[in-house]
C-alpha cells in the first residue's frame, strides 16, 4: 500500500504543476468546451438535483458557468461544504452565488445550514473535480477521501471534469477509491470502461 500512496502523491504533484502552468486564454477555452459538453449530456439535461463542486483553486475546471445555468433553469443545485472534523462533505442547497464565501482553505462554500442539507440519495447527477484520471473511470483527487466517501453513497451518474493532459495510463487505486461513469475533457467525453 505504501507504493500506491507514494505513486498517488507523485501523480498529484505532477498534475498540480501542469494545471497551474496553463495560461488564462487556454484555461478559458478549455473550460468553455468542457461546459458545453456537460450541457449536451442527456444526464445533465434530465437531472433536476445536481451536486457540483465550486471551482476556486489552482485552475480547477471552472464550474461557475454551469452553476449559473442550472440556477437559471430551475435545477436544484447542491454544492459541498467540507467538514474537517469527520472528513466528509455536507451537501448544501445553493440558491444563489451570493451565498458562497471564501473559507480559510481558499474554497468557496456556503454557510452550514442543516435545513439546506440534501442527501446523496436525492442526487440525479454528481459532477466532481479531478486531479488525474484514466479510461477505466479511476479518479485521483487531492487525497482527503471526501469525494470517495460521498460517491460511495450515490447511485446517480458520476461525472468528472478535467483537462485532457490530466489523463494517465493507470491511476493507482485502493479499496476505498470510487470509479466515475464518465470524464469530460475539452476534447471528448470518455465513458469509463468500468474496469479498475
C-alpha positions in Angstrom: 0.0 0.0 0.0 2.9 2.4 0.6 3.9 2.1 -3.0 0.4 3.0 -4.1 0.3 6.0 -1.7 3.7 7.2 -3.0 2.6 6.9 -6.6 -0.5 8.8 -5.9 1.5 11.6 -4.3 3.9 11.7 -7.3 1.0 12.0 -9.8 -0.8 14.6 -7.6 2.3 16.9 -7.5 2.9 16.5 -11.2 -0.7 17.3 -12.1 -0.8 20.3 -9.8 2.2 21.8 -11.6 0.8 21.1 -15.0 -2.5 22.6 -14.1 -1.0 25.7 -12.5 1.1 26.3 -15.6 -1.7 26.8 -18.2 -2.3 30.4 -19.3 -5.5 32.2 -18.9 -6.6 32.0 -22.5 -6.1 28.3 -22.7 -7.9 27.9 -19.3 -10.9 29.9 -20.6 -11.0 28.0 -23.9 -10.8 24.6 -22.3 -13.4 25.4 -19.6 -15.9 26.7 -22.2 -15.5 23.5 -24.2 -16.0 21.3 -21.1 -19.0 23.3 -20.0 -20.7 23.0 -23.5 -20.0 19.2 -23.4 -21.5 19.0 -19.9 -24.7 20.8 -21.1 -25.0 18.4 -24.0 -25.1 15.3 -21.8 -28.5 13.7 -21.5 -27.8 13.0 -17.8 -27.3 16.8 -17.3 -30.3 17.9 -19.2 -32.6 15.4 -17.4 -31.2 15.9 -13.9 -33.2 18.1 -11.5 -30.9 17.7 -8.5 -27.3 18.1 -9.3 -24.3 18.1 -6.9 -21.4 20.1 -8.3 -18.2 21.4 -6.8 -17.4 25.1 -6.8 -14.2 25.8 -8.7 -11.9 28.1 -6.8 -8.3 26.9 -6.6 -5.3 26.1 -8.9 -7.0 26.3 -12.3 -9.7 23.8 -11.5 -12.1 23.3 -14.3 -14.5 26.3 -13.9 -18.0 25.3 -12.8 -19.5 28.7 -12.1 -21.0 28.9 -15.6 -22.7 25.6 -15.1 -24.0 26.6 -11.7 -25.4 29.8 -13.1 -27.1 27.9 -16.0 -28.6 25.4 -13.6 -29.9 28.1 -11.3 -31.4 29.9 -14.3 -33.1 26.7 -15.5 -34.6 25.9 -12.1 -32.5 22.9 -11.2 -31.8 22.2 -7.5 -28.1 22.9 -7.2 -26.2 21.2 -4.4 -22.6 22.3 -3.5 -20.2 20.8 -1.0 -19.1 22.3 2.3 -16.1 20.5 3.8 -16.3 19.2 7.4 -12.7 18.9 8.5 -13.7 17.1 11.8 -15.1 14.0 10.1 -13.6 14.5 6.7 -16.9 14.5 4.9 -18.8 16.8 2.6 -22.0 18.4 3.7 -24.3 18.8 0.6 -25.9 22.2 0.8 -28.7 23.5 -1.5 -27.4 26.6 -3.2 -29.9 29.2 -4.3 -27.6 32.0 -5.4 -23.8 32.5 -5.9 -24.1 35.3 -3.3 -24.4 32.6 -0.7 -20.8 31.5 -1.4 -18.0 32.7 0.9 -14.3 32.0 0.8 -13.2 29.6 3.6 -9.9 29.6 5.3 -8.7 27.0 2.8 -9.5 29.2 -0.2 -12.6 27.2 -1.1 -15.8 28.9 -2.0 -18.5 27.4 0.3 -22.0 28.3 1.6 -22.7 28.6 5.3 -23.6 25.4 7.0 -27.4 25.2 7.3 -29.0 22.0 8.4 -32.2 23.0 6.7 -30.4 23.2 3.4 -28.8 19.7 3.5 -29.6 17.4 0.6 -29.0 13.7 1.0 -26.9 11.9 -1.7 -29.7 9.6 -2.4 -31.6 12.5 -3.8 -29.0 13.5 -6.4 -29.8 12.8 -10.1 -26.2 13.7 -11.1 -22.9 14.5 -9.4 -20.1 16.4 -11.0 -16.7 16.0 -9.3 -13.3 17.6 -9.5 -10.4 15.5 -10.9 -6.7 15.8 -10.5 -5.9 12.8 -12.6 -7.9 10.1 -14.3 -7.7 7.0 -16.6 -10.1 5.5 -19.0 -11.4 2.9 -16.6 -13.0 5.8 -14.6 -10.4 5.7 -11.8 -10.0 9.2 -10.4 -7.4 10.9 -8.3 -8.4 13.8 -6.1 -6.5 15.8 -3.6 -6.2 12.9 -1.1 -8.6 13.6 1.6 -11.1 11.0 0.6 -14.0 13.4 0.8 -15.4 12.6 -2.6 -14.8 8.8 -2.4 -16.9 8.8 0.7 -19.7 10.8 -1.0 -19.6 8.8 -4.2 -20.0 5.6 -2.2 -23.4 6.9 -1.2 -24.6 7.9 -4.7 -26.5 5.8 -7.1 -26.7 8.6 -9.7 -24.4 9.1 -12.7 -20.9 10.2 -11.6 -19.1 12.6 -13.9 -15.7 14.0 -13.6 -14.4 17.2 -15.4 -10.7 17.5 -16.2 -8.3 18.7 -18.9 -7.1 16.1 -21.4 -3.5 16.4 -20.1 -4.7 15.1 -16.7 -5.2 11.6 -18.2 -2.7 8.9 -17.1 -2.3 5.4 -18.3 -3.4 4.0 -15.0 -4.4 5.7 -11.7 -3.2 3.6 -8.7 -6.3 2.6 -6.7 -7.0 1.4 -3.2 -10.2 -0.4 -2.0 -11.9 2.8 -0.9 -11.5 4.5 -4.3 -14.6 5.1 -6.3 -14.9 5.0 -10.1 -16.6 7.6 -12.3 -19.0 6.8 -15.0 -17.6 9.3 -17.4 -15.0 12.1 -17.6 -15.4 15.2 -19.7 -12.4 17.0 -21.1 -12.0 19.8 -23.6 -11.6 17.2 -26.3 -14.1 14.5 -25.6 -16.5 12.7 -23.2 -15.0 9.5 -22.1 -17.3 6.7 -21.0 -15.4 4.6 -18.4 -14.6 1.0 -19.3 -15.7 0.0 -15.8 -12.6 -2.0 -15.2 -10.2 -0.8 -12.4 
